[in-house]
Amino acid sequence: MEITIKNKIFTEEYWNNIHTLTKKEKKQFLKIMKDEVKKKMSEITDLIEQCRVLKKEINKKNKKLNTLKEDIREFMIDSGIKEIEGVEIRRSFTFDQPLFLHEQKEIAADFKTEETITTINIKFDKKGLEKTHPELYRKYLIENTPRLYGI
């Protein structure tokens, strides 16, 4: 094994026989090692700082990107535009099952099933409800925040 520090080669034999060095040689060796460690620490510190600066720049650009996307999303919704330049608005809905179960007990009973394991789990067949009572199903849909796709 060889290690080169400031153009001086330290071989495995050198390392194995370091105890045979004179005090002056040991002092020189330790100074060289100390200087190299300081240099490497400085390089690492510089790299860490570069990473931190880059991360701040990326975060700023991501905030700007998100602001622009939100502006586009709002404009498209307000203008009724569903698609432009490969960018589209997709609206999604969530079924408000707790409200439906509370308000429509009789109909809901046809779509509930019980499953007993160690506890009783009640499952609700939303697809079945949608097929047999589409207008009622739509009444309990909650619109999620529309999202942009294509950017």
SULJOSUL-V392743 format. One record per residue. PHI is phi in radians with two decimals (NA if undefined). OMEGA is omega in degrees with one decimal (none if undefined). D_FIRST is the distance of its C-alpha to the first C-alpha in whole Angstrom. Layout:
BEGIN
phi=<PHI,PHI>
omega=<OMEGA,OMEGA>
d_first=<D_FIRST,D_FIRST>
END
This chain:
BEGIN
phi=<NA,-2.19,-2.20,-1.86,-2.29,0.83,1.11,-1.85,-1.65,-1.89,-1.52,-1.04,-1.08,-1.07,-1.10,-1.16,-1.91,-1.04,-1.17,-1.58,-1.22,-1.32,-1.03,-1.11,-1.13,-1.11,-1.11,-1.10,-1.05,-1.09,-1.12,-1.06,-1.10,-1.09,-1.10,-1.14,-1.10,-1.05,-1.08,-1.12,-1.08,-1.12,-1.10,-1.14,-1.05,-1.10,-1.12,-1.09,-1.11,-1.05,-1.09,-1.12,-1.11,-1.08,-1.10,-1.09,-1.09,-1.09,-1.07,-1.09,-1.17,-1.11,-1.11,-1.10,-1.06,-1.12,-1.12,-1.09,-1.10,-1.15,-1.07,-1.10,-1.03,-1.10,-1.08,-1.14,-1.15,-1.08,-1.58,1.31,-1.51,-1.66,-2.68,-2.73,0.92,1.39,-1.83,-2.30,-1.72,-2.05,-1.73,-2.30,-2.29,-2.10,-1.38,-1.49,-1.09,-1.03,-1.15,-1.04,-1.06,-1.27,-1.52,-2.15,-1.00,-1.14,-1.20,-1.05,-1.05,-1.26,-2.03,-1.73,-2.30,-1.82,-2.28,-1.86,-2.08,-1.93,-2.30,-1.64,-1.92,-1.75,-1.85,-2.13,-1.60,-1.15,-1.14,-1.10,-1.07,-1.07,-1.22,-1.57,-2.36,-1.03,-1.17,-1.22,-1.02,-1.09,-1.06,-1.81,-1.45,-1.99,-1.35,-1.44,-1.16,-1.05,-2.07,-1.58,-2.27,1.94,-1.82>
omega=<177.8,174.6,179.9,176.8,-179.1,177.5,176.5,-176.7,176.1,-177.5,177.3,178.5,179.1,-179.9,-179.3,-176.5,-177.0,179.4,-180.0,-179.4,174.7,178.9,-179.5,179.5,178.0,-179.9,178.5,-179.8,-179.8,177.6,178.6,-179.8,-179.6,178.7,179.1,178.8,177.6,-179.6,179.9,178.4,178.4,178.8,180.0,178.5,177.6,178.9,178.4,179.6,177.3,178.2,-179.2,179.0,179.7,179.3,177.2,178.7,179.4,179.5,177.6,-179.2,176.9,177.5,178.3,178.7,-179.6,176.9,178.6,179.1,178.8,177.1,178.7,-179.0,-179.7,179.9,-178.2,178.9,-178.8,-177.5,-179.2,-179.9,-179.5,-178.2,175.2,177.2,179.2,177.9,-178.4,175.1,175.6,177.8,177.6,-176.9,174.4,179.5,-179.7,-175.1,-179.8,178.9,179.0,-179.4,179.9,-174.2,-173.8,-174.2,-176.4,-179.4,-178.4,-178.8,179.6,-173.7,179.0,173.2,178.1,177.7,-178.7,174.6,169.4,174.8,178.4,176.3,178.0,177.7,-178.5,-177.8,-179.4,-179.1,177.0,177.3,-178.9,-179.4,-174.1,-179.8,-174.5,-178.8,178.6,177.6,-178.9,-180.0,-175.6,174.7,176.6,-178.7,174.0,177.2,178.4,-177.4,177.0,173.5,176.9,177.5,none>
d_first=<0,4,7,10,13,17,15,14,10,8,6,5,8,10,9,11,14,14,18,19,19,22,24,24,20,19,22,20,17,19,21,18,17,20,21,18,19,23,22,20,23,26,24,25,28,29,28,30,33,33,33,36,38,37,38,42,42,42,44,47,47,47,50,52,51,53,56,57,56,59,61,61,62,65,66,66,68,70,71,71,69,67,64,64,61,59,59,61,63,62,65,64,66,66,69,70,70,71,74,75,75,77,80,80,80,83,81,77,79,79,75,74,72,71,68,68,65,65,66,68,67,69,68,70,71,70,70,74,75,74,76,79,79,78,80,79,75,75,77,74,71,69,68,64,62,62,59,58,56,55,53>
END
